[in-house]
Amino acid sequence: MSTDQPMAIALSIAEDYARWLNTELDASLTEVASLRDELTRVRETASGMENDLRPRAEQVEILAHRLQDLEHRGPIGLIKWKIGALVLQRRSR
């Protein structure tokens, strides 16, 4: 048995390990890129939903005020509510 054989075996093991590490690194980088893309899509979806919900939240606030008028002002509140409903209906057209 020569002294070169253990060195050749050690070198072969080190090269195999380096190839395996590079393969794992490439796979990890691919996965990270995929997760980044998915996170970007989720953020864009959330931003779009937030933009869609903002007008609805404003409308809920308006309707809450109208309901308060109805509950606290009787006939005057009903008249104000009708006028507000007409104004909102005309704005939406």
Phi, psi and chi 1 to 4 in degrees:
 res  aa     phi    psi   chi1   chi2   chi3   chi4
   1 MET       -  125.6 -177.3  176.6 -155.2      -
   2 SER   -91.8  164.2   72.8      -      -      -
   3 THR   -76.8  -16.8   57.6      -      -      -
   4 ASP   -73.3  -29.0  -70.0  -22.6      -      -
   5 GLN   -64.7  -46.5 -169.7  174.0    9.0      -
   6 PRO   -62.6  -34.8  -23.4   31.3      -      -
   7 MET   -67.3  -40.0  -71.1  -63.5  -76.7      -
   8 ALA   -65.3  -40.7      -      -      -      -
   9 ILE   -64.4  -45.1  -67.4  171.3      -      -
  10 ALA   -62.5  -41.6      -      -      -      -
  11 LEU   -64.4  -41.9 -178.1   59.1      -      -
  12 SER   -62.7  -44.0  174.8      -      -      -
  13 ILE   -62.3  -44.0  -68.9  171.0      -      -
  14 ALA   -63.6  -40.6      -      -      -      -
  15 GLU   -66.4  -42.7  -72.3  171.3  -13.5      -
  16 ASP   -61.5  -42.2  -71.8  -15.0      -      -
  17 TYR   -65.3  -41.0 -176.4   63.5      -      -
  18 ALA   -63.7  -40.8      -      -      -      -
  19 ARG   -63.2  -43.1  -86.2 -167.9  -65.8  -82.6
  20 TRP   -62.4  -43.8  178.4   81.0      -      -
  21 LEU   -60.9  -43.3  -77.9  175.7      -      -
  22 ASN   -63.1  -40.1  -76.7  -29.6      -      -
  23 THR   -63.1  -45.3  -59.0      -      -      -
  24 GLU   -63.7  -40.6  -70.2  -61.7  -51.1      -
  25 LEU   -63.1  -45.1  177.5   61.5      -      -
  26 ASP   -60.8  -44.0  -70.4  -16.5      -      -
  27 ALA   -62.8  -41.3      -      -      -      -
  28 SER   -65.7  -41.4  -64.7      -      -      -
  29 LEU   -64.7  -38.4  -69.9  173.9      -      -
  30 THR   -64.0  -43.3  -59.5      -      -      -
  31 GLU   -65.0  -41.1 -174.1  175.2   -6.8      -
  32 VAL   -62.6  -43.0  165.6      -      -      -
  33 ALA   -62.7  -41.3      -      -      -      -
  34 SER   -64.1  -42.5  172.8      -      -      -
  35 LEU   -66.1  -36.3  -69.8  172.1      -      -
  36 ARG   -63.0  -44.2  -86.5 -166.7 -170.3  127.4
  37 ASP   -61.6  -43.2  -68.2  -17.2      -      -
  38 GLU   -64.0  -41.4 -173.7  175.4  -15.8      -
  39 LEU   -62.7  -40.2  179.5   60.0      -      -
  40 THR   -62.5  -43.4  -60.5      -      -      -
  41 ARG   -63.0  -40.9  -77.2 -169.0  -61.1  -86.4
  42 VAL   -64.7  -43.0  168.2      -      -      -
  43 ARG   -61.7  -42.7  -77.0 -178.5  177.3  156.4
  44 GLU   -64.8  -40.1  -71.4  170.8   -6.3      -
  45 THR   -63.9  -44.5  -59.7      -      -      -
  46 ALA   -63.2  -40.2      -      -      -      -
  47 SER   -64.2  -42.3  177.0      -      -      -
  48 GLY   -63.2  -42.0      -      -      -      -
  49 MET   -65.5  -38.7  -68.5  175.3   86.5      -
  50 GLU   -62.6  -42.2 -175.4  178.8  -13.1      -
  51 ASN   -65.4  -35.1  -69.1  -22.5      -      -
  52 ASP   -70.5  -34.8  -70.3  -14.5      -      -
  53 LEU   -81.1  -23.9  -69.5  176.4      -      -
  54 ARG   -57.1  -49.4 -168.5  170.2  -70.2  122.0
  55 PRO   -63.6  -35.2  -18.3   26.8      -      -
  56 ARG   -66.6  -37.8  -69.5 -175.5 -179.2  150.5
  57 ALA   -64.3  -39.1      -      -      -      -
  58 GLU   -64.3  -40.5  -68.3  169.7   -0.5      -
  59 GLN   -66.1  -38.2 -171.0  174.9   17.3      -
  60 VAL   -61.0  -41.5  165.2      -      -      -
  61 GLU   -63.1  -43.5 -174.0  176.8  -23.5      -
  62 ILE   -61.6  -45.5  -69.1  167.8      -      -
  63 LEU   -65.8  -34.6  -67.4  174.4      -      -
  64 ALA   -64.2  -40.7      -      -      -      -
  65 HIS   -65.1  -39.7  -73.2  -66.1      -      -
  66 ARG   -65.1  -40.2  -72.0 -172.0 -175.6  156.0
  67 LEU   -62.9  -40.4  179.4   60.3      -      -
  68 GLN   -62.3  -41.2 -174.3  177.4   13.5      -
  69 ASP   -59.6  -44.5  -76.8  -15.5      -      -
  70 LEU   -61.4  -42.1  -74.9  172.3      -      -
  71 GLU   -73.5  -29.0  -68.7  174.3  -15.4      -
  72 HIS  -108.8  -11.9  -67.0   98.5      -      -
  73 ARG  -122.8    1.6  -63.1 -171.5 -173.5 -173.3
  74 GLY    59.9 -130.2      -      -      -      -
  75 PRO   -60.7  -35.5  -17.3   24.3      -      -
  76 ILE   -65.2  -40.9  -65.2  172.3      -      -
  77 GLY   -63.1  -39.0      -      -      -      -
  78 LEU   -62.2  -42.4  -75.0  171.2      -      -
  79 ILE   -64.2  -45.9  -67.7  169.0      -      -
  80 LYS   -61.9  -39.3  -74.6  176.9   67.9  177.2
  81 TRP   -64.1  -44.3  175.9   76.4      -      -
  82 LYS   -61.3  -44.6  -78.2  -75.3 -168.1 -176.3
  83 ILE   -62.7  -45.6  -68.3  170.1      -      -
  84 GLY   -61.7  -39.7      -      -      -      -
  85 ALA   -63.9  -41.1      -      -      -      -
  86 LEU   -65.1  -43.4  -70.5  171.8      -      -
  87 VAL   -62.0  -45.1  168.8      -      -      -
  88 LEU   -64.3  -38.5 -175.5   62.9      -      -
  89 GLN   -64.1  -42.1 -169.7  176.1   33.5      -
  90 ARG   -68.3  -36.6  -73.5 -175.0 -177.6  165.3
  91 ARG   -65.0  -36.4  -79.8 -172.4 -162.1  161.8
  92 SER   -74.2  -13.1   65.0      -      -      -
  93 ARG   -82.4      -  -71.3 -177.5 -171.7  172.6
